[in-house]
Amino acid sequence: GRMGVVDVLNEECVRPRGSDEGFVSKLGALHGKAEESGPASRFVPHRMRKDQFTIKHYAGDVVYTAERWLERNTDALPEDLAKVALASSRPLLATLFQAQTTAVSTKSKLVKDTVCTKFKAQLGKLLEEIERTSVQYVRCIKPNAVKSSSHYDAAMVVDQLRCAGVIEAIRVARAGYPNKLPHSEVVRRFGLLEDGRLAHGALCEALLGKPATQDYDGPFAVGATRVYFKAGALEGLERRRADALGLRAVVVQARWRGMAAARSYRLCKRAVVRLA
């Protein structure tokens, strides 16, 4: 396959006359043309600046300026500075620079230990650690750019959610069966809409119609432990449940008010009889 951005940047750092403009030019040569049978290129060079380019991510276009990228990616420590730090009377400082001095003195090691290469190695270790654990992600969203607790920038929040892929994930989830409930919870919540003695499958079929099969895209599907609902199906059941509970609440209130009025009438009647 074609070289990616990190590989091209590392290769340009090794070249004797490598430059930021040469790095962007090489990216354009590798990725600047659209494939014959594929979509348009995701790499767009800048028309005026030779060190600027745009990458079309799925969430939006991002403009990059490759100014001093080679210098920052190499992150080479000057040899004289390394020798001074290594000869320091402070043991901690000498120990910290000992490994870096060894890397600088070895040409092959210097080529490998670029900033991007270190980042890729650290990212690989992080992914290996994540695969060995059960991770729960907490996504942080900035509500505004002024660091205020009382200001909410809706456009900024939506842009962050879109770039993080949250909106796309919700869209994909809602295209399938985004809502699910355990079998017992289905009977407990929606049994009042039909005969409460029905099982979860028969209850959903009585309320929503035929379940989904390989040949029929129904409003719900029954799994081994849960019932999965199409977008809007569970919301419709919740509305019907709320309406049914509202009607029952009206009946209970009417009965209670009737009992209270009858009790008040009997008390008034007894008082009238005693006065007579």
C-alpha positions in Angstrom: 0.0 0.0 0.0 0.9 3.6 -0.2 2.9 5.3 2.5 1.0 7.3 5.1 1.7 10.7 6.5 3.9 9.5 9.3 6.0 7.3 7.0 6.5 10.1 4.5 7.5 12.5 7.2 10.0 10.1 8.7 11.5 9.4 5.2 11.8 13.2 4.6 13.6 13.6 7.9 16.3 11.1 6.7 16.9 12.9 3.4 20.0 15.2 3.4 18.0 18.1 1.9 14.6 17.3 3.2 12.2 20.2 3.7 8.6 20.9 4.7 7.7 21.8 1.2 9.2 18.5 -0.1 7.2 16.6 2.5 4.0 18.1 1.3 4.9 17.7 -2.3 5.6 14.0 -1.8 2.2 13.6 0.0 0.6 15.2 -3.0 2.3 12.8 -5.4 1.2 9.8 -3.4 -2.3 10.9 -2.3 -3.2 13.9 -4.4 -4.9 12.0 -7.3 -8.3 10.3 -7.0 -8.5 6.6 -7.6 -10.0 5.5 -10.9 -12.9 3.6 -9.3 -12.9 5.2 -5.9 -14.0 8.5 -4.3 -12.3 11.8 -4.7 -8.9 12.2 -3.0 -8.9 12.9 0.7 -5.7 15.0 0.3 -6.0 18.5 -1.2 -2.8 20.7 -1.5 -3.1 24.4 -1.0 -3.1 26.5 -4.1 -0.8 29.3 -2.7 1.2 27.8 0.1 3.5 24.9 -0.6 3.7 23.9 3.1 -0.1 23.7 3.6 -2.6 20.9 2.8 -6.1 19.8 3.6 -7.2 16.3 4.7 -10.9 15.4 4.2 -11.8 13.5 7.3 -15.3 11.9 7.6 -16.3 14.5 10.1 -15.0 17.5 8.1 -12.0 19.1 6.3 -9.0 19.9 8.4 -6.2 22.2 7.2 -2.6 21.5 8.2 0.4 23.8 8.0 3.6 21.7 7.8 5.9 24.6 9.0 8.9 23.2 10.9 7.4 19.7 10.9 10.7 18.1 10.0 12.6 19.9 12.7 10.0 19.1 15.4 9.7 15.5 14.3 13.4 14.8 14.4 13.7 16.4 17.9 17.5 16.0 17.7 19.4 17.1 20.8 22.6 19.0 19.9 25.7 16.9 20.6 27.5 19.6 22.6 24.4 20.2 24.8 24.1 16.5 25.4 27.8 16.3 26.5 27.4 19.2 28.9 24.2 17.7 30.5 25.9 14.3 30.7 28.9 15.8 32.6 26.7 17.6 35.1 27.4 17.3 38.8 23.8 16.5 39.4 23.3 12.7 39.2 19.7 13.0 38.2 20.4 15.3 35.2 23.3 13.1 34.0 21.1 10.0 34.2 18.2 11.6 32.3 20.5 12.6 29.4 22.5 9.4 29.3 19.9 7.5 27.2 19.4 10.4 24.8 23.1 10.7 24.3 23.3 7.1 23.3 20.5 7.6 20.8 22.2 10.6 19.3 25.5 8.8 18.9 23.9 6.0 16.9 22.8 7.0 13.4 20.3 4.2 12.9 18.8 4.9 16.3 18.4 8.5 15.5 16.5 7.7 12.4 14.0 5.4 14.2 13.4 7.6 17.3 11.4 10.4 15.7 8.5 12.0 17.5 6.0 10.3 15.3 7.6 6.9 15.7 7.6 7.3 19.5 4.0 8.3 19.4 3.1 5.3 17.3 4.9 3.0 19.7 3.2 4.5 22.7 -0.2 4.3 20.9 0.4 0.6 20.2 1.2 -0.1 23.8 -1.9 1.8 24.8 -4.1 -0.3 22.5 -2.6 -3.5 23.8 -3.4 -2.4 27.3 -6.9 -1.5 26.3 -7.5 -4.9 24.7 -6.5 -6.6 28.0 -9.0 -4.5 30.1 -12.6 -3.6 30.2 -12.6 0.0 29.4 -15.4 2.5 30.0 -15.0 5.8 28.0 -16.0 9.2 29.4 -16.2 11.7 26.6 -15.6 15.3 27.6 -17.3 18.1 25.6 -16.4 21.8 26.0 -19.6 23.8 26.3 -17.9 27.0 25.3 -14.6 28.6 24.4 -14.7 31.3 27.2 -14.5 28.9 30.1 -17.8 30.0 31.5 -20.2 27.8 33.5 -23.2 29.8 32.4 -22.7 29.9 28.7 -23.6 27.1 26.3 -22.4 27.2 22.7 -24.7 24.8 20.8 -22.8 25.1 17.5 -19.5 24.3 19.2 -20.9 21.3 21.0 -22.5 19.9 17.9 -19.2 20.4 16.0 -17.3 18.4 18.7 -19.9 15.6 18.7 -19.7 15.4 14.9 -15.9 15.4 14.8 -15.8 12.7 17.5 -18.2 10.5 15.5 -20.9 10.5 18.1 -23.6 11.8 15.7 -22.7 9.3 13.1 -22.7 6.5 15.6 -26.2 7.5 16.7 -27.4 7.7 13.1 -26.1 4.1 12.4 -27.5 2.8 15.7 -31.0 4.3 14.9 -30.9 2.7 11.5 -31.0 -0.7 13.1 -32.5 -1.6 16.5 -31.2 1.1 18.9 -33.5 0.3 21.9 -33.5 -2.9 23.9 -35.2 -4.1 27.0 -34.9 -7.4 29.0 -37.9 -9.8 28.6 -39.1 -9.3 32.1 -38.9 -5.5 31.8 -41.1 -5.6 28.6 -43.8 -7.5 30.4 -43.6 -5.3 33.5 -43.8 -2.0 31.6 -46.2 -2.8 28.8 -48.3 -5.7 30.2 -51.0 -3.2 31.2 -51.6 -2.4 27.5 -52.8 -6.0 26.9 -53.3 -9.1 28.9 -50.6 -9.1 31.6 -50.4 -12.9 31.5 -48.9 -12.8 27.9 -45.2 -13.7 27.5 -42.9 -11.0 26.1 -43.0 -12.3 22.5 -46.7 -12.6 22.4 -47.2 -9.2 24.1 -44.9 -7.4 21.6 -46.7 -9.1 18.7 -50.1 -8.0 20.0 -48.9 -4.4 20.4 -46.6 -4.0 17.4 -47.4 -6.7 14.9 -45.1 -9.3 13.4 -41.5 -9.6 14.7 -38.5 -9.2 12.4 -37.2 -12.2 10.6 -34.6 -12.8 7.9 -37.2 -11.9 5.2 -39.2 -9.3 7.1 -38.0 -6.1 8.6 -40.4 -5.9 11.6 -40.6 -3.2 14.3 -39.0 -5.5 16.9 -36.9 -8.6 17.2 -36.8 -11.1 20.1 -33.4 -12.1 21.3 -32.3 -14.7 23.8 -32.5 -12.3 26.8 -33.7 -9.0 25.3 -36.3 -7.6 22.9 -34.8 -5.1 20.4 -37.0 -2.3 19.0 -36.7 -0.3 15.8 -36.4 3.5 16.1 -39.7 4.9 17.2 -41.2 1.6 18.3 -40.3 1.8 21.9 -41.2 5.5 22.0 -44.6 4.7 20.7 -45.1 2.1 23.4 -44.0 4.5 26.1 -46.5 7.1 24.8 -49.3 4.5 24.9 -48.2 3.4 28.4 -48.3 7.0 29.6 -51.8 7.5 28.1 -53.0 4.3 29.8 -51.5 5.3 33.1 -53.1 8.8 32.7 -56.5 7.2 32.2 -56.1 5.0 35.2 -55.0 8.0 37.2 -58.2 9.9 36.2 -60.3 6.9 37.3 -58.6 6.7 40.6 -58.9 10.4 41.2 -62.6 10.3 40.2 -63.2 7.4 42.6 -61.4 9.2 45.4 -63.2 12.5 44.8 -66.5 10.6 44.7 -65.8 8.9 48.0 -64.7 12.2 49.6 -67.8 14.0 48.3 -70.1 11.1 49.6 -68.4 11.2 53.0 -68.8 15.0 53.2 -72.5 14.6 52.2 -73.1 12.0 54.9 -71.5 14.2 57.5 -73.6 17.2 56.5 -76.8 15.1 56.4 -76.1 13.8 59.9 -75.6 17.4 61.2 -78.9 18.6 59.6 -80.8 15.7 61.2 -79.3 16.5 64.7 -80.3 20.1 64.5 -83.9 19.1 63.5 
